[in-house]
Every structure is written in C-alpha cells, then in structure tokens.
C-alpha cells in the first residue's frame, strides 16, 4: 500500500474522531470523583481504572513505537537514495507521535493539575 494512501486514511480517521469527540454530549461529573475525595464512595476506583488504562496505553504505544522505529531504521539503512528521502518524510509524523506517546503521562498530569486547581474555588 502506498505511503500517501495510508497517511490520507489515517488523516481522515483522525478528522472523523475529532468531529465525533466534539459533537458528543457532555454530562456533569461530581468533582469529588475526579479529585479522589475519600468521603465520596468509589472515587478511588475511578482513579485506579484511569491509571491502569493510561498505563496499558502507554506501554503498548511505547512497544509499538520502538518496533516501528527499528523497522524504519533498517529500511532506511538498506534503502536507495529515493527510498531514504521517502523514509525521512515518514519519520517526521512518526517522531511527533512517539514524543506524544512518551509524554502522555506528563500531559495528562498537567491537565489534571490545571483542572483541579481551577475547580477548588
């Protein structure tokens, strides 16, 4: 499959995902469930599930990112001059995605800290 076709398909899927996530209904959540107030029943369970899901996503994403980097590196070393130019074009979005995967916990922590500091009122 052509790299341009794959990138167009991925771009289209991301656009659809963005549109779906923006158009969803938002329901209010008790802030005590997010902050982990011990007086709220089930607050620790919500945080535990969120941390487990984020951990699984990060580990799976990291493994996939390292494998793809190894494959692209081998293909780059073995490729001709034209193929090397094509792999350089592919590596820029890959590196951005890999940085986002490795930085996901820090980004999530920053969002969590920002949101809890704003709602303490």
LOPAVEX-593754 format. One line per 2 residues: number of its first residue (from 1); their letters; for each residue y negated, z negated, x of C-alpha. Coordinates in nm, 4 decimals, padded with zeros to 6 digits. Example, Ala and Ser with C-alpha at 12.3 -4.5 7.8 and 13.67 -1.06 7.14 Angstrom:
// LOPAVEX-593754
1	as	00.4500 -00.7800 01.2300; 00.1060 -00.7140 01.3670;
END
This chain:
// LOPAVEX-593754
1	xx	00.0000 00.0000 00.0000; -00.3452 00.0855 00.1291;
3	xx	-00.5666 -00.1990 00.2514; -00.8574 -00.0695 00.0424;
5	xx	-00.6459 -00.0778 -00.2736; -00.5321 -00.4319 -00.2005;
7	xx	-00.8873 -00.5502 -00.1381; -01.0048 -00.3854 -00.4624;
9	xx	-00.7228 -00.5506 -00.6573; -00.7991 -00.8913 -00.5071;
11	xx	-01.1714 -00.8460 -00.5763; -01.1003 -00.7526 -00.9375;
13	xx	-00.8730 -01.0544 -00.9793; -01.1390 -01.2862 -00.8359;
15	xx	-01.4029 -01.1425 -01.0691; -01.1767 -01.1950 -01.3696;
17	xx	-01.1019 -01.5508 -01.2542; -01.4737 -01.6180 -01.2156;
19	xx	-01.5504 -01.4845 -01.5622; -01.2704 -01.6858 -01.7199;
21	xx	-01.3739 -02.0072 -01.5482; -01.7378 -01.9654 -01.6511;
23	xx	-01.6550 -01.8873 -02.0133; -01.4349 -02.1903 -02.0764;
25	xx	-01.5312 -02.4813 -02.2977; -01.6224 -02.7996 -02.1159;
27	xx	-01.5147 -03.1307 -02.2620; -01.6818 -03.4557 -02.1672;
29	xx	-01.4812 -03.6905 -01.9486; -01.5249 -04.0627 -01.9142;
31	xx	-01.6923 -04.1091 -01.5719; -01.4722 -04.4136 -01.5110;
33	xx	-01.1694 -04.1833 -01.4910; -01.3323 -03.9924 -01.2062;
35	xx	-01.4722 -04.2875 -01.0120; -01.1497 -04.4862 -01.0309;
37	xx	-01.2834 -04.7921 -01.2131; -00.9894 -05.0348 -01.2158;
39	xx	-01.0725 -05.1514 -01.5677; -01.0006 -04.8045 -01.7066;
41	xx	-00.6298 -04.7522 -01.7731; -00.4846 -04.4505 -01.5990;
43	xx	-00.7784 -04.3941 -01.3617; -00.5631 -04.4331 -01.0515;
45	xx	-00.3074 -04.1886 -01.1909; -00.5711 -03.9175 -01.2315;
47	xx	-00.6912 -03.9629 -00.8744; -00.3363 -03.9720 -00.7372;
49	xx	-00.2405 -03.6495 -00.9140; -00.5582 -03.4793 -00.7941;
51	xx	-00.4989 -03.5861 -00.4360; -00.1362 -03.4702 -00.4458;
53	xx	-00.2295 -03.1304 -00.5897; -00.5061 -03.0821 -00.3324;
55	xx	-00.2686 -03.1834 -00.0541; 00.0011 -02.9385 -00.1664;
57	xx	-00.2504 -02.6553 -00.1981; -00.3948 -02.7287 00.1439;
59	xx	-00.0550 -02.7450 00.3174; 00.0699 -02.4266 00.1500;
61	xx	-00.2553 -02.2457 00.2221; -00.2539 -02.3583 00.5847;
63	xx	00.1028 -02.2401 00.6374; 00.0289 -01.9026 00.4787;
65	xx	-00.2938 -01.8680 00.6801; -00.1165 -01.9346 01.0100;
67	xx	00.1653 -01.6907 00.9267; -00.0800 -01.4171 00.8277;
69	xx	-00.2820 -01.4780 01.1449; 00.0324 -01.4393 01.3549;
71	xx	00.1303 -01.1171 01.1770; -00.2202 -00.9705 01.2082;
73	xx	-00.2330 -01.0716 01.5754; 00.0964 -00.8998 01.6518;
75	xx	-00.0055 -00.5883 01.4600; -00.3400 -00.5865 01.6415;
77	xx	-00.1727 -00.6067 01.9822; 00.0752 -00.3313 01.9006;
79	xx	-00.1626 -00.1012 01.7127; -00.3525 00.2056 01.8219;
81	xx	-00.7319 00.2171 01.8528; -00.7732 00.3250 01.4897;
83	xx	-00.5407 00.0517 01.3665; -00.7251 -00.2083 01.5757;
85	xx	-01.0524 -00.1084 01.4095; -00.8894 -00.1437 01.0680;
87	xx	-00.7469 -00.4874 01.1545; -01.0907 -00.6045 01.2659;
89	xx	-01.2216 -00.5151 00.9197; -00.9371 -00.7070 00.7575;
91	xx	-00.9804 -01.0142 00.9753; -01.3358 -01.0981 00.8620;
93	xx	-01.2424 -01.1835 00.4996; -00.9239 -01.3477 00.6270;
95	xx	-01.1175 -01.5771 00.8603; -01.3586 -01.6726 00.5810;
97	xx	-01.0644 -01.7594 00.3574; -00.8897 -01.9548 00.6313;
99	xx	-01.2035 -02.1584 00.7007; -01.2337 -02.2342 00.3283;
101	xx	-00.8695 -02.3447 00.3114; -00.9010 -02.5734 00.6120;
103	xx	-01.2371 -02.7101 00.4923; -01.1288 -02.7623 00.1285;
105	xx	-01.0835 -03.1424 00.1534; -01.4269 -03.1848 00.3062;
107	xx	-01.5881 -02.9598 00.0454; -01.4118 -03.1459 -00.2358;
109	xx	-01.5154 -03.4814 -00.0879; -01.8778 -03.3670 -00.0638;
111	xx	-01.8751 -03.2526 -00.4284; -01.7102 -03.5782 -00.5366;
113	xx	-01.9634 -03.7888 -00.3435; -02.2539 -03.5877 -00.4807;
115	xx	-02.1326 -03.6123 -00.8394; -02.0524 -03.9847 -00.8290;
117	xx	-02.3866 -04.0696 -00.6672; -02.5725 -03.8792 -00.9390;
119	xx	-02.3888 -04.0462 -01.2287; -02.4147 -04.4091 -01.1155;
121	x	-02.7529 -04.4269 -01.2905;
END
